[in-house]
Amino acid sequence: MTRKPHVVHVGFYESYADAVDFDACTVTLVVDGYAAGLLSDTVRTKFAAIAVLDVPDRIDMDDYDRAFDQIEAAVRGFAGRFGTPDAVVAVYEHTTLPAARLRDLFGVPGTDLRTALLCRDKVAMKQALRDVVRTPAFWAVDETTSPDRLADIVARIQKKVVLKPRSQAAGFGVRVFGSGRELLDHVRTEPIGAAHEIEEFVAGTIGHTDGVVRDGKLHFFSASDYYGDCYSTQHHNAPLGSITVDSPERVARLSAYTSTVLKALGLRDSAFHLELFTTPDDDLVFLEIANRFGGGYIRQHVRTAYGIDLADEAVRACTGTPSSLPGPATHHDVEPVRGGASGALWAGMEQTSEPCRVQAVHGVDTLPVSVLHADLPEVGQTLNDGRPVFHTTGTFVLAGPSSESVRQDMEHILKTYSIDVREEAISDAR
């Protein structure tokens, strides 16, 4: 009897369970306790085996990689029962690096350790790209960096200074200082931790490109400008949105730029999420990249507006399964928004980031007709009681004839939509 292919998933949330072929494959899972606790019995029983990792209950993109000894031991155990893995699937930021280590260890096809490292380490990725595209000036720093070295670095930056971890995401741990002097004053009382970097602050519009690369070529590509930014959302609970680019010329330019970056990093079969600046003088400056689909509401946005599931495409890329898409396309080529624009919006959670219960929801009856889908809380629902990356009062997907029309409708939502909440103790909220 021919055995089924053995597919190992590193990390898992049920939201992409429909992208996993449990019937054709023997599927095993290594996952943290929090995520394991969210699995329904229906999905849990579909896995041939599950190993639960002993990692802290928090959001830290490096915890899985720190637990690689546990991951390796679990997968060796799976291999003894179900055969050497044929594929390793990882679709989230915190799982891509240990998954690449497993691929190298077991000789499994897919994104290798070198490329995964270049897509996780913000210093390494810019070192690999600075001769290919423009990057911000940057310097690796850590707890051993001397005060004199820090003073020398910030003396080279004339304006704002950014301090960030080398391998986190979604704005976690990022600090922006008005001057180098402010940074030096800060580190006197709050020393820099391990594996950080200092960057020059780049003024301009922050955008992102998303899609799927197969056999080294873009298979699906979308380009968007952020409405707001991840830093403001993470640190100030501000609204966050993104709006697709409606200019064909700009889409073509960003597509060529993205292809250049992917080639330089060696990313050939994967979903991707790239962030970059467009400066006031229309120059493109690299920010960072990840070898997974975009977080936040990007997957929901693309699936709702274009009928393309980036999670499904990411699993297919990891397993070597052909794409479900008919051929290379950009967001301009796909119905029902062909030639127009679309966007996603996270309404900010300005009231609180603590667990709270919804008392009232306002403005639902005045939502623009451009809203294709909305995830809104109900009265009595508890918010902020899990581990949200961003706190939000509601999320929306919109489509319209132009990028500007989508932007205007987002602003209308932010003016008219709101919720009332009451803070609650964690023990009461759960």
Backbone hydrogen bonds, N-H to C=O, Kabsch-Sander energy under -0.5 kcal/mol:
donor,donor_aa,acceptor,acceptor_aa,energy
7,V,5,P,-0.7
7,V,26,T,-2.6
8,V,6,H,-0.5
8,V,87,A,-2.5
9,H,28,T,-2.6
10,V,89,V,-2.8
11,G,9,H,-0.7
11,G,30,V,-3.2
16,Y,13,Y,-1.8
17,A,14,E,-2.0
19,A,16,Y,-1.7
20,V,17,A,-1.7
22,F,20,V,-1.4
25,C,21,D,-1.2
26,T,5,P,-2.9
27,V,25,C,-0.8
28,T,7,V,-2.3
28,T,26,T,-0.5
29,L,49,A,-1.8
30,V,9,H,-2.3
31,V,51,A,-2.3
33,G,53,L,-0.7
36,A,32,D,-2.4
37,G,33,G,-2.1
38,L,34,Y,-0.6
38,L,35,A,-1.0
39,L,36,A,-1.3
44,R,40,S,-2.8
45,T,41,D,-2.0
46,K,43,V,-1.5
47,F,43,V,-0.7
47,F,44,R,-1.1
48,A,27,V,-2.9
49,A,27,V,-0.7
51,A,29,L,-2.9
53,L,31,V,-2.8
53,L,51,A,-0.5
55,V,53,L,-1.2
58,R,56,P,-1.4
60,D,58,R,-0.8
63,D,60,D,-1.6
66,R,62,D,-2.3
67,A,63,D,-1.2
68,F,65,D,-1.5
70,Q,67,A,-0.7
71,I,67,A,-2.0
72,E,68,F,-3.5
73,A,69,D,-2.2
74,A,70,Q,-2.4
75,V,71,I,-2.5
76,R,72,E,-2.5
77,G,73,A,-1.9
78,F,74,A,-2.2
79,A,75,V,-2.9
80,G,76,R,-1.8
81,R,77,G,-1.1
81,R,78,F,-0.7
82,F,78,F,-3.4
83,G,79,A,-2.0
86,D,6,H,-3.2
87,A,6,H,-1.3
88,V,318,C,-0.5
89,V,8,V,-3.3
95,T,92,Y,-1.7
96,T,92,Y,-1.2
99,A,95,T,-1.8
100,A,96,T,-1.7
101,R,97,L,-2.0
102,L,98,P,-2.1
103,R,99,A,-2.2
104,D,100,A,-2.4
105,L,101,R,-2.3
106,F,102,L,-2.7
107,G,103,R,-1.1
108,V,103,R,-2.3
116,A,112,D,-2.5
117,L,113,L,-2.6
118,L,114,R,-1.9
119,C,115,T,-1.3
120,R,117,L,-1.3
121,D,117,L,-2.7
122,K,120,R,-0.7
122,K,166,R,-2.8
125,M,121,D,-2.7
126,K,122,K,-0.8
127,Q,123,V,-2.3
128,A,124,A,-2.0
129,L,125,M,-0.9
130,R,126,K,-1.9
132,V,129,L,-2.6
133,V,129,L,-2.8
139,W,198,I,-2.2
141,V,196,H,-2.2
145,T,142,D,-1.6
150,L,146,S,-2.3
151,A,147,P,-2.5
152,D,148,D,-2.0
153,I,149,R,-2.2
154,V,150,L,-2.6
155,A,151,A,-1.4
156,R,153,I,-1.7
157,I,154,V,-1.3
158,Q,156,R,-0.6
161,V,177,F,-2.3
162,V,199,E,-2.7
163,L,175,R,-2.9
164,K,197,E,-2.3
166,R,195,A,-2.6
172,F,169,A,-2.0
174,V,171,G,-1.6
175,R,163,L,-3.0
177,F,161,V,-3.2
183,L,179,S,-1.5
184,L,180,G,-2.4
185,D,181,R,-2.4
186,H,182,E,-2.1
187,V,183,L,-2.4
188,R,184,L,-0.8
189,T,185,D,-0.7
189,T,186,H,-1.1
190,E,186,H,-2.2
196,H,141,V,-2.6
197,E,164,K,-2.3
198,I,139,W,-2.6
199,E,162,V,-2.7
200,E,137,A,-2.2
201,F,160,K,-1.6
203,A,201,F,-0.6
205,T,278,T,-2.3
207,G,205,T,-0.5
207,G,276,L,-3.2
208,H,224,S,-2.5
209,T,274,L,-2.4
210,D,222,S,-2.4
211,G,272,F,-1.5
212,V,220,F,-2.1
213,V,270,S,-3.0
214,R,217,K,-2.6
216,G,268,R,-2.4
217,K,214,R,-1.9
219,H,212,V,-3.4
220,F,212,V,-1.5
221,F,329,A,-1.5
222,S,210,D,-2.5
224,S,208,H,-2.7
225,D,243,I,-2.7
226,Y,206,I,-2.7
227,Y,241,G,-3.5
228,G,226,Y,-0.7
233,T,229,D,-1.8
234,Q,230,C,-3.0
235,H,231,Y,-2.4
236,H,232,S,-1.9
237,N,233,T,-1.3
238,A,232,S,-1.5
240,L,346,W,-2.2
241,G,227,Y,-2.6
242,S,344,A,-2.2
243,I,225,D,-2.7
244,T,342,S,-2.9
245,V,223,A,-2.6
251,V,247,S,-2.4
252,A,248,P,-2.3
253,R,249,E,-2.0
254,L,250,R,-2.7
255,S,251,V,-2.3
256,A,252,A,-2.2
257,Y,253,R,-2.1
258,T,254,L,-2.5
259,S,255,S,-2.4
260,T,256,A,-1.9
261,V,257,Y,-1.9
262,L,258,T,-2.7
263,K,259,S,-2.3
264,A,260,T,-2.0
265,L,261,V,-1.8
266,G,262,L,-1.0
267,L,262,L,-2.0
268,R,266,G,-0.8
270,S,213,V,-2.1
272,F,211,G,-1.9
273,H,290,A,-2.0
274,L,209,T,-2.8
275,E,288,E,-3.3
276,L,207,G,-2.1
277,F,285,V,-3.1
278,T,205,T,-2.5
279,T,277,F,-0.5
279,T,283,D,-2.6
282,D,279,T,-2.5
285,V,277,F,-2.3
286,F,134,R,-2.8
287,L,275,E,-2.2
288,E,275,E,-1.5
290,A,273,H,-1.9
292,R,290,A,-1.1
298,I,295,G,-1.8
299,R,294,G,-0.6
301,H,297,Y,-2.5
302,V,298,I,-2.7
303,R,299,R,-2.5
304,T,300,Q,-2.6
305,A,301,H,-2.8
306,Y,302,V,-2.1
307,G,303,R,-1.2
308,I,302,V,-1.2
309,D,307,G,-0.5
310,L,308,I,-0.8
313,E,309,D,-2.3
314,A,310,L,-2.2
315,V,311,A,-2.4
316,R,312,D,-2.3
317,A,313,E,-2.2
318,C,314,A,-2.3
319,T,315,V,-2.0
320,G,316,R,-0.8
320,G,317,A,-0.5
321,T,316,R,-1.8
329,A,219,H,-1.3
331,H,221,F,-1.4
333,D,330,T,-1.7
334,V,331,H,-0.6
337,V,334,V,-0.7
339,G,332,H,-0.6
340,G,337,V,-2.6
341,A,400,G,-2.5
343,G,398,L,-2.3
344,A,242,S,-2.0
345,L,396,F,-2.4
346,W,240,L,-3.7
347,A,345,L,-0.6
347,A,394,G,-2.9
349,M,237,N,-0.5
349,M,391,H,-0.6
350,E,348,G,-0.6
356,C,383,L,-2.0
357,R,422,R,-2.8
358,V,381,Q,-2.7
359,Q,420,D,-3.6
360,A,420,D,-1.4
362,H,418,S,-3.4
366,T,363,G,-1.0
367,L,364,V,-1.2
371,V,368,P,-1.7
372,L,370,S,-0.6
372,L,397,V,-2.9
373,H,397,V,-1.5
375,D,395,T,-2.5
376,L,374,A,-0.7
380,G,358,V,-2.7
381,Q,378,E,-2.4
383,L,356,C,-3.0
393,T,347,A,-1.5
394,G,347,A,-0.6
395,T,375,D,-2.0
396,F,345,L,-2.2
397,V,373,H,-2.7
398,L,343,G,-2.8
399,A,370,S,-1.8
400,G,341,A,-2.7
406,V,402,S,-1.7
407,R,403,S,-2.2
408,Q,404,E,-2.5
409,D,405,S,-2.0
410,M,406,V,-2.0
411,E,407,R,-2.2
412,H,408,Q,-1.9
413,I,409,D,-2.1
414,L,410,M,-2.4
415,K,411,E,-1.4
416,T,412,H,-1.7
417,Y,413,I,-3.0
418,S,362,H,-1.8
420,D,360,A,-2.5
422,R,357,R,-2.0
424,E,355,P,-2.6
428,D,425,A,-0.7
429,A,425,A,-2.3
430,R,426,I,-1.8
